[in-house]
């Protein structure tokens, strides 16, 4: 809001209370059009089509005449000029007017916004920006670019020649509000403060990782209700389709929004909220956007409600975190590696395991090299390591024991232990952070552990066969690429190739040269490139025998994905003579 409030040309912006009288609710018929409608009107004189997605998709083929809106490079948004400036913010009126005119938008234009690449919330952010600019004839095309091609309509690779539009000075609509407005209107009759982030953020669920710097304040703005943006549209096969009016109405009613309420929306930075607000407008709600959203709110001393306070359950922690909590009651630290490495120096108080004592290595009726032990056997091993019902367990890897450590993590997860974390970087990270090593072996202390109730982490060949082509499940091969593509054979008997439909994420691609699990942004890029959809897909991981795949399971869980382990992996698959592909 700082840039907006500085815009003296727009007096209304300095008076957030004016937003109370803005009417921008509408109806689905006046906000949403179909691909068929656009095809019928594509040659209309004043029509301007704006495609929101990636440049690669636009260049590969777009709706004929469509102009590209480079959302990822801050098109129609303010460009930060100082460190720490808002990630996403409305531009100053003159800058916005110039950008719109450059896209060919004039006062008389009818603008149709089309999403590609499942850019649901970016496309609604553009719609909201055009509404903010005072444009009165702005539409969103249901189904996006995929809806156009599904209709059998052609794409063009020609970049249209755009004649600059003729725009009068913008009549900015006061539909963007600031933190003071939000705080003063939370709980006020006739207003509904709605958090559009996914539910885990609203609930204040702790981040899965705390090894990448300080964690900001979490939770939601007091008085807000939750209506996650992603429930208002579906993205089946790449086509972003608005849910039905009945479904949208039901979602708002379940959140506690009353008919006729003015909805004040926020999210992380002001993008996802516009998707929720767009859906609300189709029901006739007037809407307002807290543009800097929770990113700004959490940096102030304003109150925050956190339903999950005290329920921290980190998947990955840092050496610094362990150092701070090393003497906490109930803490059990497990050093995974070889005995010589443990004896030469380990985190003070750490117990030793090479991981093999948590595997079924004898009496293996299956004949597999590695498999999870029976619950009673696993129980005794864990208790012997000092693990009890109230323990918080931290696992770390000695040099070279990365996948052995992730296999131990998987065994503890399978055992149903509630608080288990991985210390990123292992022994090297501990010493790099200034931690001292000890050669003392802690006194043996058997833990008091109730009978285990194993979690459904481990799956078998029948499960994998049934889910090879199931939407929402992705089978991931964690072996080296040479085994995946069939240039090297694996399994017994030796078999070249991979499970049908599996994608490749080599286990060693998930760690950097320093032995640390890669940063979250890098993991998301790796999984996305392999075809795994963050937030929706369940990962079914396999490797040679079920060790390397546990690194993929750890990475997936650190990203908030559901993941299961095919424990017999390619060894079991090949013994069964099941089909493979190259």
TAVEN-V408579 format. One record per pair of residues at least 12 apart in sequence whose C-alpha atoms are under 7 Angstrom apart, sorted by sequence separation. I is the first residue (numbers start at 0). J is the second residue. D is the distance in Angstrom with one decimal. If there is no record, write none. Layout:
i = {I;I}
j = {J;J}
d = {D;D}
//
This chain:
i = {76;77;264;358;359;484;540;76;77;358;359;482;483;509;76;112;203;358;394;482;483;50;75;203;334;549;49;50;51;202;231;332;333;334;335;336;337;48;49;50;51;201;332;333;334;335;336;48;49;50;51;200;201;332;333;334;335;49;51;333;335;75;269;357;483;545;269;545;262;268;269;544;545;75;261;262;263;264;265;268;269;357;537;538;539;540;541;544;545;201;260;261;262;263;264;265;268;356;536;537;538;539;540;541;544;226;259;261;262;263;264;265;267;268;476;480;504;537;538;539;540;543;544;110;111;112;113;263;266;267;268;392;393;394;395;475;476;477;479;503;534;539;542;543;544;109;110;111;112;113;198;265;266;267;391;392;393;394;395;474;475;476;477;478;502;533;541;542;543;109;110;111;112;115;226;265;391;392;393;394;397;398;474;475;476;477;478;541;111;114;115;194;198;225;393;396;397;475;476;477;113;114;192;193;194;195;197;224;395;396;113;192;193;194;195;196;224;247;192;193;194;195;196;467;193;194;195;467;350;66;133;186;415;132;133;185;414;415;132;133;414;415;132;133;371;414;415;519;131;132;413;414;131;413;506;413;506;131;228;413;228;231;506;506;228;228;231;354;357;70;354;357;490;331;47;103;473;102;103;105;106;331;385;387;388;103;104;105;106;329;330;331;332;333;334;335;336;385;386;387;388;47;102;103;105;106;329;330;331;332;333;334;335;336;384;385;387;388;45;46;47;48;49;50;51;52;101;329;330;331;332;333;334;335;383;386;45;46;47;48;49;50;51;52;53;100;101;334;382;383;473;475;477;45;46;47;48;49;50;51;52;100;336;382;471;472;473;474;475;476;477;478;50;100;191;335;382;471;472;473;474;475;476;477;478;52;100;382;471;472;473;474;475;476;51;472;335;191;193;195;335;478;190;191;192;193;194;195;196;477;51;189;190;191;192;193;194;195;196;477;189;190;191;192;193;194;378;96;378;477;196;195;92;195;374;374;490;491;494;195;490;499;216;221;492;498;499;221;491;492;497;498;220;221;490;491;496;497;219;220;496;497;6;218;219;496;218;219;218;3;217;218;2;347;346;347;424;63;345;346;350;424;62;63;145;146;344;345;423;61;62;145;344;345;348;423;60;61;344;60;61;64;143;343;60;142;143;342;485;59;142;484;58;141;142;141;141;203;202;203;204;202;203;316;318;202;208;210;314;315;316;317;458;32;34;205;207;208;209;210;312;314;315;316;317;457;458;459;30;31;32;33;34;205;206;207;208;209;210;313;314;315;316;456;457;458;459;30;31;32;33;207;208;209;315;456;457;458;30;31;32;457;31;318;176;318;34;175;176;177;460;34;174;175;176;319;174;175;176;318;175;117;117;119;116;117;117;406;409;403;406;402;405;402;405;124;127;402;402;405;121;124;120;123;120;123;120;120;123;18;17;18;12;15;9;11;15;369;368;369;0;87;86;87;370;370;367;88;88;367;85;315;314;30;26;27;25;26;27;24;25;26;25;26;25;24;24;24;23;24;22;23;208;207;207;207}
j = {88;89;276;370;371;496;552;89;90;371;372;495;496;522;90;126;217;372;408;496;497;65;90;218;349;564;65;66;67;218;247;348;349;350;351;352;353;65;66;67;68;218;349;350;351;352;353;66;67;68;69;218;219;350;351;352;353;68;70;352;354;95;289;377;503;565;290;566;284;290;291;566;567;98;284;285;286;287;288;291;292;380;560;561;562;563;564;567;568;225;284;285;286;287;288;289;292;380;560;561;562;563;564;565;568;251;284;286;287;288;289;290;292;293;501;505;529;562;563;564;565;568;569;136;137;138;139;289;292;293;294;418;419;420;421;501;502;503;505;529;560;565;568;569;570;136;137;138;139;140;225;292;293;294;418;419;420;421;422;501;502;503;504;505;529;560;568;569;570;137;138;139;140;143;254;293;419;420;421;422;425;426;502;503;504;505;506;569;140;143;144;223;227;254;422;425;426;504;505;506;143;144;222;223;224;225;227;254;425;426;144;223;224;225;226;227;255;278;224;225;226;227;228;499;226;227;228;500;384;102;169;222;451;169;170;222;451;452;170;171;452;453;171;172;410;453;454;558;171;172;453;454;172;454;547;455;548;174;271;456;272;275;550;551;274;275;278;403;407;121;407;410;543;386;104;161;531;161;162;164;165;390;444;446;447;163;164;165;166;389;390;391;392;393;394;395;396;445;446;447;448;108;163;164;166;167;390;391;392;393;394;395;396;397;445;446;448;449;107;108;109;110;111;112;113;114;163;391;392;393;394;395;396;397;445;448;108;109;110;111;112;113;114;115;116;163;164;397;445;446;536;538;540;109;110;111;112;113;114;115;116;164;400;446;535;536;537;538;539;540;541;542;115;165;256;400;447;536;537;538;539;540;541;542;543;118;166;448;537;538;539;540;541;542;118;539;403;260;262;264;404;547;260;261;262;263;264;265;266;547;122;260;261;262;263;264;265;266;267;548;261;262;263;264;265;266;450;169;451;551;271;271;169;272;451;453;569;570;573;275;570;579;297;302;573;579;580;303;573;574;579;580;303;304;573;574;579;580;303;304;580;581;91;303;304;581;304;305;305;91;305;306;91;436;436;437;514;154;436;437;441;515;154;155;237;238;436;437;515;154;155;238;437;438;441;516;154;155;438;155;156;159;238;438;156;238;239;438;581;156;239;581;156;239;240;240;241;305;305;306;307;306;307;420;422;307;313;315;419;420;421;422;563;138;140;311;313;314;315;316;418;420;421;422;423;563;564;565;137;138;139;140;141;312;313;314;315;316;317;420;421;422;423;563;564;565;566;138;139;140;141;315;316;317;423;564;565;566;139;140;141;566;141;428;287;429;146;287;288;289;572;147;287;288;289;432;288;289;290;432;290;234;237;239;237;238;239;546;549;546;549;546;549;547;550;270;273;549;550;553;270;273;270;273;271;274;273;274;277;173;173;174;173;176;171;173;180;544;544;545;177;268;268;269;566;567;567;290;291;571;291;557;557;281;280;281;280;281;282;280;281;282;282;283;283;283;284;285;285;286;285;286;557;557;558;559}
d = {5.8;5.5;6.7;5.7;5.5;5.6;6.7;5.1;4.0;5.3;4.5;6.9;5.5;6.8;5.0;6.9;5.0;5.7;6.9;6.4;5.3;6.1;6.8;3.8;5.9;7.0;5.5;6.0;6.5;5.6;6.2;7.0;5.3;5.9;6.4;6.8;5.7;4.7;5.0;5.1;5.2;5.3;4.6;5.0;5.1;5.2;5.0;6.2;6.0;5.9;6.8;6.2;5.2;6.2;5.9;6.2;5.2;6.3;6.6;6.7;6.5;6.1;6.8;6.4;6.8;6.7;4.6;4.7;6.8;6.5;5.8;6.6;5.9;6.5;5.9;6.4;5.9;6.2;6.2;5.1;5.8;6.7;6.4;6.2;5.9;6.3;6.3;5.3;5.5;6.7;6.4;4.9;4.7;4.7;5.0;5.3;5.2;7.0;7.0;4.8;4.5;5.0;5.1;5.2;5.1;6.8;6.0;5.5;6.2;5.7;6.1;6.9;5.6;6.7;6.2;6.5;6.8;5.4;6.3;5.9;6.0;5.6;6.4;6.4;6.0;6.2;6.3;6.9;5.5;5.1;6.0;6.3;5.9;6.3;5.9;5.4;6.0;6.4;5.1;6.5;6.1;6.8;5.4;5.0;5.7;5.1;4.8;4.7;4.8;5.4;6.9;5.0;6.1;5.6;5.1;4.7;4.9;4.9;5.1;4.8;5.0;4.9;5.2;5.2;6.1;6.6;4.9;6.0;5.8;6.1;6.1;5.6;6.1;5.7;6.0;6.9;6.0;6.3;5.7;6.1;5.7;6.9;6.4;5.7;6.1;4.4;6.4;6.9;6.5;4.6;5.1;6.1;6.4;5.9;6.5;4.6;5.4;6.4;7.0;5.0;5.1;6.2;6.9;5.3;6.0;6.4;4.9;6.0;4.9;6.6;6.5;4.8;5.0;4.9;5.2;5.1;7.0;6.9;6.4;5.8;6.1;4.3;6.4;7.0;6.4;7.0;5.0;6.3;6.8;6.7;6.4;6.0;6.7;5.9;5.2;5.7;6.0;5.9;6.3;5.4;6.5;5.2;4.9;5.7;7.0;4.6;5.4;6.9;5.7;6.4;5.3;6.4;5.0;5.0;5.9;7.0;6.7;6.4;5.9;5.6;6.5;6.9;5.9;6.2;5.7;4.8;6.6;6.1;6.9;6.9;5.7;6.8;6.6;6.6;6.7;5.8;6.5;6.7;5.6;4.4;6.5;6.5;5.2;4.3;6.4;4.6;4.7;4.6;5.2;6.3;5.7;6.1;5.8;6.2;6.4;6.2;6.4;4.6;4.7;4.6;5.0;6.6;6.6;4.2;4.9;6.9;4.6;4.9;4.8;4.8;4.8;5.5;5.0;5.1;6.6;4.2;4.5;6.6;6.6;5.8;6.1;5.9;6.2;6.1;6.1;6.1;5.0;6.0;6.0;6.2;5.9;6.4;6.2;5.9;4.9;7.0;4.8;4.9;4.8;4.9;4.9;4.8;4.9;4.8;6.9;5.2;6.6;6.8;5.3;6.5;6.6;6.6;6.8;5.9;6.0;6.3;6.0;6.0;5.9;6.0;5.6;4.3;5.4;4.5;6.4;5.3;6.2;6.0;5.9;6.2;6.0;5.1;6.9;6.4;6.1;6.6;6.5;4.5;4.7;5.1;4.6;4.8;5.4;5.0;6.8;5.8;6.5;6.2;6.1;6.0;6.0;5.9;6.3;5.7;6.8;7.0;6.8;6.1;6.7;6.8;5.5;6.9;5.2;6.2;6.0;6.1;6.1;6.1;5.1;6.2;5.7;4.8;4.8;4.9;4.8;4.9;5.3;5.1;6.9;5.1;6.1;5.9;6.0;6.0;6.5;5.8;6.9;6.6;6.4;6.7;6.8;6.3;6.5;5.0;6.1;6.9;5.7;5.8;6.6;6.3;4.3;5.5;5.6;6.9;6.4;4.9;5.5;5.8;6.0;6.5;5.2;6.3;5.2;5.5;5.7;5.9;5.7;5.5;5.6;6.2;5.2;6.3;6.5;6.1;5.4;4.6;5.4;6.5;4.2;6.4;6.5;7.0;6.8;6.2;5.2;5.1;5.4;6.1;5.0;6.1;6.9;4.2;5.1;5.1;6.2;5.9;5.0;5.3;5.5;5.0;6.1;4.9;5.1;6.5;5.6;6.3;5.0;5.3;4.9;5.0;6.5;5.4;5.8;6.1;4.9;4.8;5.7;5.6;5.6;6.2;4.7;5.4;5.9;6.8;4.6;5.3;6.4;5.1;6.3;6.2;5.6;5.5;5.4;6.6;6.2;6.1;5.8;6.5;6.9;5.4;6.1;5.4;6.7;6.7;6.5;5.6;4.9;5.8;6.3;5.0;6.2;4.7;4.7;4.9;5.6;5.8;6.0;5.7;6.9;5.6;6.2;5.5;6.9;6.9;6.7;5.1;4.6;5.1;4.3;6.0;6.1;5.9;6.2;4.8;4.8;5.0;6.9;4.8;5.0;4.9;5.3;6.5;6.0;6.5;6.4;6.1;5.9;6.7;6.2;5.8;6.1;6.1;6.4;6.1;6.7;5.2;6.2;5.8;6.0;5.7;6.8;5.3;4.8;4.9;5.0;6.6;6.3;5.9;6.9;6.6;6.3;6.4;5.8;6.4;6.6;6.7;5.8;5.6;6.4;6.9;5.4;6.2;5.5;5.5;5.5;5.7;6.5;6.9;6.0;6.7;6.4;5.4;6.0;5.6;5.2;5.3;6.5;5.0;6.6;5.2;6.8;5.7;5.9;5.7;6.9;6.2;6.4;6.2;6.5;6.8;6.3;6.0;6.6;6.7;6.1;6.7;6.5;6.4;6.9;6.9;6.6;6.8;5.7;6.8;6.6;4.3;5.5;4.4;6.9;4.6;5.7;5.7;6.9;5.6;4.6;4.3;4.6;4.2;5.1;6.8;5.5;6.6;6.3;5.3;6.9;6.8}
//
